[in-house]
Structures are given as C-alpha cells and as structure tokens.
Amino acid sequence: MKRLAIVLALAGSCVLATSALPFPALALETFEAKMQASEAASRAAFDMFEAFGFKRLKAGQYLWRDVPASAGPERLVISLGDQLAYLYRGDALMAVATISTGRDEKPSPTGIFSVLDKKPFYRSKKYDNAPMPWMQRIDSYGVALHGGYNPGYPASHGCIRLPLAFAKKLYAITGIGTPVYVGA
C-alpha cells in the first residue's frame, strides 16, 4: 500500500523529473496518468528542437548528447503519435530515437510506467520466441522496451522497439524503477 501511495503521489505531481524509485513502481493507466504522459510527449517535441535544432530522424536513427549525471535522474518519454522516444536526465533532453510501437490490433499501453525488469538478451514467451535484445519490461503483461525492427511506424505486438545501438546505450544508463511516460 505504501508503494501505491508513492506512485499516486508521483502521478499527481506536475513535476516530470521524478527520481528512480528504490523498487519497481506500479503502472498507472488512469485518465490522469495518460494525460500527464501525453503532455510530456507533446513537450518533448519542443525540447528536441531546443536540444538538437530542427532535425527529422529517419527510421532507425537516433541523436545522443552528453548530459552529466549530476543533471538529475533519467526518465523516458515515449510519443506514440510521433513514434519517438525521448531520454531525459533531470530536465535536460539527452537523446531522441525513432521507435516502432504496437499496431492498432495490439496497441502499446499509455500512462506512466517504470522499468520493472532488465535482461541484456531475452526471447518472447508470447510471440514465436522472438529475440528482444536489451529488454526492459515496463508492465506485468510483457510489454517492454527493446532493440528490434524499426520501420518508423507502429509494427509491434505492443512492445516499444528501439534502434539496436540506442537500446544498448539506454540499457546501460537506466535502472529498475526508471520512469517511462507513454503518451499518445
């Protein structure tokens, strides 16, 4: 119950620079959490312009810049509409990558999640033993961030596929409890 109270307090705050929790947080898929995640995704597009200038990424591309660890804790913002992932350290945008999320019949969930489990190499138990390199699970149903085919449009069964090199770098700096905002 204490975990739920902390997670709800984080979701209700307007501050997006949440610190990584010492335990896996529960997924929040409430209306409020979905709205907060969508607002974070909208704001991230402006942050991208400020951090990297006017750039359009092609499928499988990413941008990364050094931001010191002292800037604050990491958080990931996923924009389903833009098919982009935005990595922050504190309030500073550190990286942007193209992604491929769930198709209409198997959509990626929206809301506020956290990294629950990490494995450098994993195979899907649901989908033909499919490889999931640099896997970071964000919900109880198997949805994860991982390296994979990235055509630049929704093509997965709900997972968030990342360019392989980006997935490896992301895996190296995130931890269990890192917040993940998935917005429409």
Protein Blocks (a to p, Z undefined) as FASTA:
>chain_A
ZZmmmmmmmmmpmbfbbcddfbdcdddfbfklmmmmmmmmmmmmmmmmmmnopadddehi
acdddddfkloccdddddfklopacddehjbcfbdcddddddfklccdedddddfbdcfb
dcdfklgoiacehiacfbfnopacdddddehpafbehiacddfklmmmmmmmgcehiacd
ddZZ
